Amino acid sequence: MAQVDFYVLDRVDEHARNTLACKLAEKAWRLQNTIHIHTMTRTDAERIDDLLWTFRDGSFVPHQLAERGHDAPVTIGYGAGAVEPRDLLITLCDEIPPFAGSFPRIAELVTADENCRTKSRQRYASYREQGHNLETHNI
């Protein structure tokens, strides 16, 4: 079963959520992990793609959109299509991606928005029913 970590932000700010995704990806990459960041739409994936270049001065995280290949340590994708398993899945989706079970670690990022929290509670319950190891981190 996967280790699923819920990172709960005390802000409603979606930009803060996206920035946290970049920080987690950078940290995991520096620890020599491969990462997939999964978003809900192509526009969201492109936003993360751009943000990975600018979220922090001097940051460098080798990445690419998954539709262009899987050569980079960090890929960014969207939709329900299959994704090549990696060390870490960072999800910015309202629902658990169908391929999530093939990842050993999953990071769920949650804002203070009530709708986002409600959907994260549903995902938490689903992960628990599936027998995954769960942890919550308040940020």
N, C-alpha and C positions, 0 to 999 in steps of 0.2 A: 504494500500500500504506500501511497505517496505521503510525504510531509507537506501539509497545506498550511501556509502562514497567511493570516488575514492582517493586513496593515491598515489600521483605521485612523484616518486623518481627522483632526478636530476642525477642519475647514470644509466649506462647500466647494471651494475653488477647484475646478477641473484641471486647470494648469498645474496646480500643486500636485495633483494625482499623477499627471503625466510626467512631471519633473521627478517625482519619487520613482516612477518606473525606470527612468533614465539612470537615476542614482543606483538603484538595485542592479540594473543590468551592468553598469560600470563596475560595481563592486564584485559581482559574480564573475565577470570577464577577467578582472585582475586576479581572481582566484583560479583562473584557467578553466572556467566552466563555459559551456555553450548555452545560449539563452534564446528563447523565442518569446517575443512580446506579441500578444494577441489582442487586437482591437475589434470593434464592432463594424467599422466601415473602412473603405479605402481612404477616405478623407482623414479619418483618425490615424490610420497607419502612416500616411504621408506626414501628418503633424508630428508624430513620434520620430519619424525618419529625420525631419528637419530639426527637431528639438535635441536629438542626440548629438548634433554638431554644436549646439549653442547653450545647452542648459547650465554649463559652468565654464568659466574662462579656462582655457588650456585643456579642456576635456577632449579625449579622443577615444571613441568606442567604435571599433570596426563593425559595421553593420550594413545590412541591405534589406530591401523588401523581399519577402520570401518568394514572390512571383518571379523575381529575377534570378533566383538560385538559392543555394544553401551553403555557399562557400565561406561566408563571413561567420565569425563566432556568435554574432547577434543577428537574428532575423526578425522581421516585423511582418505580421500578416493579419488577415481579417477573414470573416466568413466561416463556413462550416467545413471547408475542404480539409483533407488530411494534411497533417504537418509532420515533418520528420522529427522524431523524438530527440530531445536535447536534455541537458542537465537540469534546466530550470524553465518553467513556463510562467511568465508574468502576464496575468490576464486583466484586461480592462473592459470586460464584457459583462452584460447583465445576466447571462446564463453560462453554465459550465460548458466549455467547448467539448464536442464529442470525443476528441482525441486526448483530452487531459489525462486520462488514466495511463497513458504511455510515458508520462513524465515522472521522475522520482521526486521532484520538488515543484510545488506550485505556490505562487505568490498572488494573492487576491488583494487588490488595492481598492479601498472604500473611502468615499468622502463623507462629510457630515450631512449631505443632502438626504432627506428622509426617504426618498424613492430609492436612492443608491443603497442606503442601509437596509431597507426592507428586502430588496433583491439579494443583498449579500447574506442576510439571515437565511433566505431560502437556499442559497448555495451552500452555506455552512451546514444546514440540516441535511442536504443531499450528500455532501462529502462525509458527514458523520454516519449516515445510513450505509454508505459504501465501505465504511471501516477505515477511512484515512486518519492519519495522525494530525490533529488540529491544534494550532496555536494562534492567539490573538495578540497583536502588538499595537498599543495605542500610541499614536505619533502626534 
